[in-house]
Amino acid sequence: MAYTAPLLDKPAPGWKHDLPGPNHPPSVAPYPPVLPNPPNYVDDIYLELPRSTFRVRGLCVWVAVFLFLMSITPFFAWITFISKEGSLPPFAANIALMIVFTSGLWGAVYFWRMDTEAPRNEPIRFNRLRRKVYVYRFHHDGGKPFSRSAWGVRPVAYDWDDLHAEACGVYGPMGTGGSIQTVTLAVLKPGTHEVIDRFLFAHEIHRGEMYWAMAQLFMQQGPHALPTFPYPPRDWNNEDVSFNLARRLAPKVQWPAEMDLESRTAP
């Protein structure tokens, strides 16, 4: 069942409904034909599901190029005005040109880094025997596009029992307007409804519910409870990305050695 009132003290932005808890029966049955990707890996110990911040890769790099070109147009305007008038443009014009320069450069760096520094995949591993969840998380900060410390992959581990799934929907720029729907996972302080962390789990609510149901079935019953997919998993690190500049530049998935071993083994 899907809950109709928020269970958490601070529900996710755009909250629509809560999904069943980690140890409750799934609300839906996973149906492979409507899921974009099968699990990356599954055995008796752990299940790895694909996950990505982006739905489409490769568009932001061209937005970045456009914004960079926009950021250098003020220099041509200044040169043209000085060559004709022999002085700088009026104060108001200078302010407007500076805004164009800073906003264009800021946006160019942000969109370029978003598309090229995010890893090719951001998988999440569910270790049934340890009852732990390992998330390959990419952090970014739009307010600090030039920062090194605010950007990068920082994998983290959580207890399975502390997770809570929420379906969300917010309106965003979608051409003519539309709803951006996601399923997010909240990490709770043990024994409470206090949220201490939250991250994206899946795009589109229906797909997210099915992936969450797969995680529940695996953690509660084991790999035999999962559906059979008619196609093999993608090799995110070695797939052909010749015609996608962003994916060519994106770093491959490389778990820290200690976490990689822990997430794939029994206690």
C-alpha positions in Angstrom: 0.0 0.0 0.0 1.0 3.6 -0.4 0.6 5.9 2.6 -1.6 9.0 2.1 -0.1 11.2 4.9 3.6 11.9 5.4 5.2 9.6 7.9 8.4 11.7 8.2 8.8 14.8 10.3 10.0 16.6 7.1 8.7 15.0 4.0 10.6 15.4 0.7 9.9 18.5 -1.4 6.9 17.7 -3.7 5.9 14.8 -1.5 3.1 12.7 -3.0 3.0 9.5 -1.0 5.2 7.2 1.1 6.2 3.8 -0.1 6.1 0.7 2.2 8.9 0.5 4.7 12.0 -1.7 4.2 10.5 -4.7 6.0 6.9 -4.3 4.8 5.4 -6.1 1.7 6.0 -4.3 -1.6 3.2 -2.2 -3.0 3.8 -3.3 -6.6 5.1 -6.3 -8.5 8.2 -5.5 -10.6 7.5 -5.9 -14.3 10.7 -6.1 -16.3 9.4 -4.9 -19.7 8.6 -1.4 -18.4 12.0 -1.0 -16.5 14.8 0.7 -18.5 17.6 -1.5 -17.0 17.9 -4.8 -15.2 20.0 -5.1 -12.1 23.7 -4.6 -12.6 24.4 -7.7 -10.6 22.6 -10.1 -8.2 23.7 -13.2 -6.2 22.8 -14.6 -2.8 24.7 -11.8 -1.0 24.0 -8.6 -2.8 21.9 -6.8 -5.4 23.2 -3.9 -7.3 20.7 -1.6 -9.0 21.6 1.1 -11.6 21.0 4.7 -10.5 21.7 8.0 -12.1 21.3 11.7 -11.3 20.6 12.4 -15.0 17.9 11.0 -17.2 19.7 12.3 -20.3 23.5 12.8 -20.7 25.1 15.0 -23.3 22.8 18.0 -23.4 24.3 20.1 -20.7 27.8 20.2 -22.4 26.2 22.1 -25.3 24.3 24.4 -23.0 27.7 25.0 -21.4 29.3 25.9 -24.7 26.4 28.3 -25.5 26.8 30.0 -22.1 30.5 30.3 -22.5 30.1 32.0 -25.8 27.5 34.3 -24.2 30.0 35.1 -21.4 32.6 36.5 -23.8 30.3 38.7 -25.8 30.7 41.6 -23.3 34.4 41.8 -24.2 33.5 42.4 -27.9 30.9 45.0 -26.8 33.5 46.8 -24.7 36.1 46.7 -27.5 33.6 48.0 -30.1 32.3 50.8 -27.9 35.8 51.9 -26.9 37.0 51.9 -30.5 34.1 54.1 -31.6 33.6 56.4 -28.6 37.1 56.4 -27.1 35.7 55.6 -23.6 34.0 52.9 -21.6 30.2 52.5 -22.0 27.9 54.2 -19.5 27.8 52.8 -15.9 24.4 51.0 -16.4 25.7 49.4 -19.6 28.8 48.2 -17.8 26.8 46.6 -15.0 24.6 44.8 -17.5 27.6 43.5 -19.4 29.2 42.3 -16.2 26.1 40.5 -15.2 26.1 38.8 -18.7 29.7 37.8 -18.2 29.5 36.4 -14.7 26.2 34.6 -15.1 27.3 33.1 -18.4 30.7 31.9 -17.0 29.0 30.6 -13.8 26.4 28.7 -15.8 28.9 27.3 -18.3 31.2 25.9 -15.6 28.2 24.4 -13.7 26.6 22.7 -16.7 29.9 21.4 -18.0 30.9 19.9 -14.7 27.4 18.4 -14.2 27.6 16.6 -17.5 31.2 15.5 -17.5 32.1 14.9 -13.9 29.1 12.8 -12.8 30.1 9.1 -13.1 28.7 6.9 -15.8 26.5 5.3 -13.3 25.7 5.8 -9.6 24.8 2.3 -8.5 23.3 1.3 -5.2 24.1 -2.1 -3.6 21.8 -3.9 -1.2 23.8 -6.5 1.0 21.2 -8.9 2.3 23.5 -10.7 4.8 24.9 -7.5 6.3 21.6 -5.6 6.0 23.5 -2.7 4.7 23.0 -0.4 1.7 26.0 1.1 -0.2 25.4 4.1 -2.4 27.8 5.5 -5.0 26.9 9.1 -4.5 27.9 12.1 -6.7 27.8 15.4 -4.9 27.6 18.7 -6.6 26.9 22.3 -5.5 25.4 24.9 -7.9 26.5 27.6 -5.6 30.1 26.6 -5.8 30.8 25.7 -9.5 34.5 26.3 -9.2 35.0 24.3 -5.9 36.9 21.0 -5.8 35.8 19.9 -2.4 32.0 20.5 -3.0 32.1 18.2 -6.1 32.9 14.5 -6.5 31.9 11.0 -5.7 31.6 10.1 -2.0 30.3 6.5 -1.5 28.4 6.0 1.7 26.9 3.0 3.6 23.5 3.0 5.5 21.6 0.5 7.5 18.7 -1.1 5.5 16.3 -0.6 8.4 16.9 3.1 8.5 15.7 3.8 4.9 12.4 5.2 3.9 11.1 5.7 0.3 9.0 8.6 -0.8 7.3 9.4 -4.2 7.7 13.1 -5.1 6.6 15.4 -8.0 7.6 19.0 -8.6 6.9 21.3 -11.6 9.9 22.3 -13.5 11.1 23.7 -16.9 10.0 21.0 -19.3 9.5 23.0 -22.5 5.7 23.7 -22.2 5.9 22.9 -18.5 5.5 19.6 -16.7 6.0 17.5 -13.6 9.4 16.0 -12.7 8.6 12.9 -10.7 11.1 10.9 -8.7 11.4 8.4 -5.8 13.8 9.5 -3.1 15.3 7.6 -0.2 15.4 9.2 3.2 17.9 8.0 5.9 16.3 8.2 9.3 17.8 8.5 12.8 17.3 4.9 14.2 14.0 4.4 15.9 12.6 7.8 14.8 11.1 9.7 11.8 13.8 12.3 11.9 15.6 12.6 8.5 19.4 12.8 8.6 20.0 12.4 4.8 18.1 12.1 1.6 19.1 11.2 -2.0 17.6 10.3 -5.4 16.7 6.7 -5.9 14.9 6.6 -9.3 13.3 8.8 -11.9 9.6 8.4 -12.5 7.4 7.2 -9.6 6.1 4.0 -11.2 9.6 2.8 -12.1 10.9 3.9 -8.7 8.2 1.9 -7.0 9.2 -1.2 -8.9 12.9 -0.8 -8.2 12.1 -0.3 -4.5 10.0 -3.4 -4.6 12.9 -5.3 -6.1 15.1 -4.2 -3.2 12.4 -5.2 -0.7 12.0 -8.6 -2.3 15.7 -9.3 -2.4 16.3 -8.1 1.2 13.3 -10.0 2.6 13.3 -13.2 0.5 16.5 -13.4 -1.5 17.4 -13.4 -5.2 14.9 -16.1 -6.1 12.0 -13.6 -5.5 13.2 -11.3 -8.2 11.7 -11.3 -11.7 13.7 -12.6 -14.7 14.8 -9.9 -17.2 14.8 -10.7 -20.9 18.0 -8.8 -21.5 21.5 -8.7 -19.9 22.7 -5.8 -17.7 24.6 -2.9 -19.2 28.3 -2.6 -18.7 28.3 1.0 -17.7 32.1 1.3 -17.6 32.8 -0.3 -21.0 29.8 0.6 -23.2 30.3 2.4 -26.5 29.9 6.1 -25.9 31.6 7.3 -29.1 28.9 9.8 -30.0 28.2 11.2 -26.5 30.8 13.7 -25.4 29.6 13.8 -21.8 29.7 10.1 -21.3 33.1 9.8 -23.0 34.5 12.3 -20.5 32.5 11.0 -17.5 34.6 9.0 -15.0 34.0 5.2 -14.7 32.5 3.7 -11.5 35.3 2.7 -9.1 34.3 1.8 -5.6 36.8 2.3 -2.8 38.6 -1.0 -2.4 37.5 -1.6 1.3 33.8 -0.6 0.6 33.8 -2.7 -2.6 34.9 -5.8 -0.7 32.5 -5.2 2.2 29.5 -4.6 0.0 30.0 -7.8 -1.9 30.7 -10.2 0.9 29.0 -11.7 4.0 29.9 -10.5 7.5 
